[in-house]
Amino acid sequence: MKKIIFIAFFSFLPTVYANSLCESFVETSVSAISFAEAYKKVSVFSPKGEFETTEEYKSRTEDIKIPSQLIISRKADIESFDGKDFIFYNADEGLLKISEFAFHNMNIGAHLISKYNTPELDFDYNSIFYHSVPFGEMLKSTEYYPANNSYGAKTKVQRDLMDAELLIDPRKAGLSVPIFKSLYPYSLTLKENNNVIGELKLTPKEAKSVKETSYLAFVVEPVKPYNFQKEYTFPEAKISSPYEKNYTTSILVANLKCGLWLDRNNKVIGSYPINFEKSR
């Protein structure tokens, strides 16, 4: 019996630590940086070369330090493409609520980052089992080229060249594990509360101001392989649909610790531990 209690106690420690870490940010102001800044800070240096002396190697690498923790910000996704609010106010309750989708709603083909085309990460299937956060995608340029299929049909393909940013946690979360725990049980009748992870008691005026100026941030701990770039095409062009997107994705690898909800002054008004437990 003592052995069982001992194991249960220590298996609970990571959750307790994560909760206390995240709670410590509430009501504080944080210095959050952009994804691009974080990517540059995580400098990866090459190993000692065959024709490099130990002293030369030490001299080259002694000033390179990987930050143990980063706080990376992004603008909140206030609503989905079909108009569903991710940060919304219930005037009857006087509550401004935030959904988990405000933190990671964009899709930049993260499901294509798997061990089949990304040897840098040892994914056992693909990223639907992992927590990944798209930070943005930017159109670099557009080009056109002629194409044909094996039957001789011809078309002109539009190719958009995209730059994208992706934060990914290499620890396996599991299929359909939400990135944050919901405040409310899933309900078909009270759909407003589905996926809500936090809420604030505010007047209508306060809520409007917070909603319009909200920023989000992730507290992360960089881990190997730290960062790398990957290129892929999604969707691929067809004769019936002559359009494709070519992505060059900058990928930052880190253990995600907390999601932060920030006001316009970078003050933390909500902090949520990253979840690795399946909803019941």
VMD Tcl script that draws the C-alpha trace (Angstrom):
set ca {
  {0.00 0.00 0.00}
  {2.79 2.42 0.86}
  {4.40 1.82 -2.50}
  {1.18 2.68 -4.35}
  {0.77 5.90 -2.39}
  {4.40 6.83 -3.08}
  {3.98 6.39 -6.86}
  {0.66 8.23 -6.96}
  {2.11 11.15 -5.03}
  {5.06 11.66 -7.35}
  {3.01 11.16 -10.52}
  {0.89 14.08 -9.33}
  {3.86 16.45 -8.93}
  {4.17 17.59 -12.60}
  {0.52 18.72 -12.62}
  {0.93 20.58 -9.33}
  {4.10 22.26 -10.62}
  {2.44 23.29 -13.88}
  {-0.55 24.77 -12.06}
  {1.59 26.73 -9.58}
  {3.88 27.99 -12.35}
  {0.95 29.24 -14.40}
  {-0.81 30.78 -11.40}
  {2.34 32.75 -10.56}
  {1.92 34.81 -13.75}
  {-1.59 36.11 -12.94}
  {-1.75 39.87 -12.26}
  {1.89 40.31 -13.32}
  {3.21 42.07 -16.41}
  {5.32 39.94 -18.73}
  {7.87 40.75 -21.42}
  {6.53 38.67 -24.27}
  {8.36 38.44 -27.60}
  {7.30 37.55 -31.12}
  {7.75 34.12 -32.67}
  {10.48 35.46 -34.97}
  {12.41 36.84 -31.99}
  {12.04 33.56 -30.11}
  {13.24 31.58 -33.13}
  {16.41 33.68 -33.30}
  {17.06 33.32 -29.57}
  {17.09 29.53 -29.82}
  {20.48 29.32 -31.50}
  {21.62 25.88 -32.49}
  {25.33 25.44 -33.04}
  {27.11 22.73 -35.03}
  {29.10 20.03 -33.20}
  {32.88 20.05 -32.94}
  {34.41 19.58 -36.36}
  {37.04 17.02 -37.30}
  {39.66 19.71 -37.97}
  {38.63 21.93 -35.06}
  {40.58 21.90 -31.81}
  {38.84 21.68 -28.46}
  {39.89 25.23 -27.64}
  {38.51 26.52 -30.94}
  {35.23 24.70 -30.30}
  {34.94 26.14 -26.77}
  {35.71 29.62 -28.05}
  {33.04 29.31 -30.73}
  {30.30 28.04 -28.43}
  {30.97 29.49 -24.97}
  {28.78 32.55 -25.53}
  {25.89 30.62 -27.09}
  {23.14 29.96 -24.59}
  {19.73 28.43 -25.16}
  {17.13 30.27 -23.01}
  {15.55 27.99 -20.43}
  {12.19 29.75 -20.79}
  {10.53 31.99 -23.37}
  {7.21 33.84 -23.39}
  {5.98 34.10 -26.98}
  {3.02 36.32 -27.86}
  {0.48 36.34 -30.65}
  {-2.71 38.27 -31.37}
  {-5.79 36.49 -30.12}
  {-8.07 34.81 -32.64}
  {-11.31 36.55 -31.69}
  {-13.54 34.62 -34.09}
  {-13.51 31.75 -36.57}
  {-13.91 32.07 -40.33}
  {-17.61 31.24 -39.99}
  {-18.15 33.98 -37.39}
  {-18.08 31.94 -34.16}
  {-16.70 34.04 -31.32}
  {-13.70 32.68 -29.41}
  {-13.68 35.59 -26.95}
  {-17.23 36.57 -26.11}
  {-19.27 38.40 -23.48}
  {-22.37 37.12 -21.70}
  {-24.10 40.32 -20.60}
  {-26.59 38.46 -18.37}
  {-23.78 36.82 -16.41}
  {-21.37 39.75 -16.72}
  {-18.64 37.35 -17.86}
  {-16.10 37.68 -20.65}
  {-15.19 34.14 -21.70}
  {-12.30 32.77 -23.73}
  {-12.25 29.54 -25.73}
  {-9.19 27.35 -26.24}
  {-9.52 28.02 -29.98}
  {-8.52 31.65 -29.40}
  {-5.02 30.29 -28.78}
  {-4.56 28.00 -31.78}
  {-7.31 28.31 -34.37}
  {-5.25 28.79 -37.55}
  {-4.36 25.78 -39.68}
  {-1.10 25.88 -41.61}
  {-0.82 22.19 -42.43}
  {0.63 21.18 -39.06}
  {-0.74 17.69 -39.66}
  {1.95 17.22 -42.33}
  {4.73 17.51 -39.75}
  {5.30 13.84 -38.99}
  {8.13 11.35 -38.85}
  {7.42 10.44 -42.46}
  {8.74 13.78 -43.67}
  {10.31 15.31 -40.56}
  {13.23 13.22 -39.27}
  {14.11 16.07 -36.88}
  {11.21 14.97 -34.66}
  {10.46 11.39 -33.70}
  {6.69 11.54 -34.13}
  {5.13 8.10 -34.15}
  {2.22 9.11 -36.39}
  {1.42 12.75 -37.03}
  {0.79 15.94 -35.16}
  {-2.87 15.30 -34.33}
  {-1.37 13.47 -31.33}
  {0.70 16.49 -30.31}
  {0.02 20.04 -29.17}
  {0.96 22.41 -31.99}
  {0.29 26.14 -32.23}
  {0.34 27.94 -35.58}
  {1.55 31.50 -35.04}
  {0.96 32.83 -38.52}
  {1.31 32.48 -42.25}
  {2.41 35.20 -44.67}
  {2.12 35.32 -48.46}
  {5.60 35.93 -49.91}
  {4.76 35.88 -53.61}
  {2.58 34.27 -56.27}
  {3.76 32.57 -59.44}
  {2.17 30.68 -62.32}
  {3.35 27.69 -64.32}
  {1.91 25.44 -67.08}
  {1.02 21.84 -66.19}
  {-0.62 18.80 -67.76}
  {-1.71 15.31 -66.71}
  {-1.11 11.90 -68.28}
  {-4.21 12.31 -70.45}
  {-2.88 15.47 -72.05}
  {-5.17 17.92 -70.28}
  {-3.43 21.26 -69.79}
  {-3.87 24.06 -67.29}
  {-2.08 26.98 -65.69}
  {-1.38 26.52 -61.98}
  {-1.31 29.34 -59.45}
  {1.30 28.71 -56.75}
  {1.32 30.83 -53.60}
  {4.66 30.85 -51.76}
  {4.04 31.10 -48.03}
  {6.15 31.69 -44.92}
  {4.66 30.08 -41.81}
  {5.46 29.80 -38.10}
  {4.69 26.79 -35.94}
  {5.30 26.07 -32.25}
  {5.16 22.37 -31.40}
  {5.52 20.28 -28.23}
  {7.33 16.96 -28.90}
  {5.66 15.21 -25.96}
  {2.81 12.98 -27.07}
  {-0.54 14.23 -25.80}
  {-2.82 11.64 -27.39}
  {-5.67 11.68 -29.89}
  {-8.27 14.40 -29.26}
  {-6.59 15.68 -26.09}
  {-7.46 19.41 -25.77}
  {-4.56 21.78 -25.23}
  {-6.35 23.25 -22.17}
  {-8.95 21.87 -19.78}
  {-12.44 23.25 -20.20}
  {-14.20 25.03 -17.33}
  {-17.50 23.38 -18.22}
  {-18.56 19.86 -19.25}
  {-19.43 19.44 -22.93}
  {-23.09 20.21 -23.57}
  {-25.34 20.08 -26.63}
  {-27.76 22.54 -25.04}
  {-25.31 25.05 -23.53}
  {-22.97 25.17 -26.52}
  {-21.69 28.62 -25.53}
  {-19.66 27.07 -22.72}
  {-18.07 24.29 -24.76}
  {-14.28 24.68 -24.91}
  {-14.32 27.69 -22.55}
  {-11.10 27.67 -20.51}
  {-11.36 30.99 -18.65}
  {-13.69 33.85 -17.79}
  {-13.51 37.31 -16.23}
  {-16.15 39.25 -14.29}
  {-16.31 42.57 -16.15}
  {-18.70 45.39 -16.98}
  {-19.80 45.63 -20.63}
  {-17.44 48.58 -21.20}
  {-14.48 46.75 -19.65}
  {-15.25 43.57 -21.56}
  {-15.43 45.38 -24.90}
  {-12.04 46.99 -24.31}
  {-10.38 43.71 -23.26}
  {-11.88 41.76 -26.16}
  {-10.67 44.25 -28.77}
  {-7.10 44.48 -27.43}
  {-6.41 40.96 -26.17}
  {-3.08 39.31 -26.80}
  {-2.13 35.77 -25.96}
  {1.20 34.24 -25.03}
  {2.73 30.84 -24.42}
  {5.24 30.09 -21.68}
  {7.58 27.49 -23.18}
  {10.84 25.67 -22.44}
  {12.89 25.07 -25.62}
  {14.03 21.46 -26.15}
  {16.04 19.62 -28.80}
  {16.12 19.90 -31.77}
  {15.10 23.49 -30.79}
  {14.26 24.77 -34.27}
  {14.38 23.88 -37.94}
  {12.65 24.71 -41.22}
  {10.47 22.46 -43.32}
  {9.00 22.83 -46.80}
  {5.82 21.17 -48.00}
  {2.94 21.75 -50.43}
  {-0.68 21.78 -49.28}
  {-3.00 21.66 -51.10}
  {-1.44 20.18 -54.22}
  {-2.63 21.35 -57.64}
  {-4.99 19.28 -59.80}
  {-6.36 19.83 -63.29}
  {-9.78 20.44 -61.76}
  {-8.28 22.73 -59.09}
  {-5.10 24.39 -60.45}
  {-3.99 25.98 -57.21}
  {-1.33 25.09 -54.63}
  {0.40 26.53 -51.59}
  {4.10 25.98 -50.99}
  {5.00 26.48 -47.33}
  {8.37 27.24 -45.81}
  {7.63 26.68 -42.15}
  {9.87 27.80 -39.29}
  {9.31 25.29 -36.49}
  {10.16 26.01 -32.86}
  {10.29 22.92 -30.62}
  {9.51 23.42 -26.93}
  {7.66 22.00 -23.96}
  {4.53 24.12 -23.63}
  {3.82 25.10 -20.01}
  {1.09 27.76 -19.90}
  {-1.18 29.81 -22.08}
  {-1.48 33.44 -20.97}
  {-4.30 35.90 -21.66}
  {-2.89 39.44 -21.74}
  {-4.47 42.88 -21.71}
  {-3.19 45.81 -23.77}
  {-0.43 46.50 -21.20}
  {0.89 42.90 -21.22}
  {-0.67 42.27 -17.81}
  {-1.72 38.63 -17.36}
  {-5.48 38.45 -16.80}
  {-5.71 34.68 -17.23}
  {-3.25 31.78 -17.12}
  {-3.99 28.19 -18.13}
  {-1.77 25.09 -17.73}
  {-1.16 22.97 -20.82}
  {-3.24 19.80 -20.61}
  {-2.15 16.23 -21.36}
  {-5.27 14.45 -20.09}
  {-8.13 13.33 -22.30}
  {-11.52 14.88 -21.51}
  {-13.97 12.55 -19.81}
}
mol new
graphics top color blue
foreach p $ca { graphics top sphere $p radius 0.5 }
foreach p [lrange $ca 0 end-1] q [lrange $ca 1 end] { graphics top cylinder $p $q radius 0.2 }
display resetview
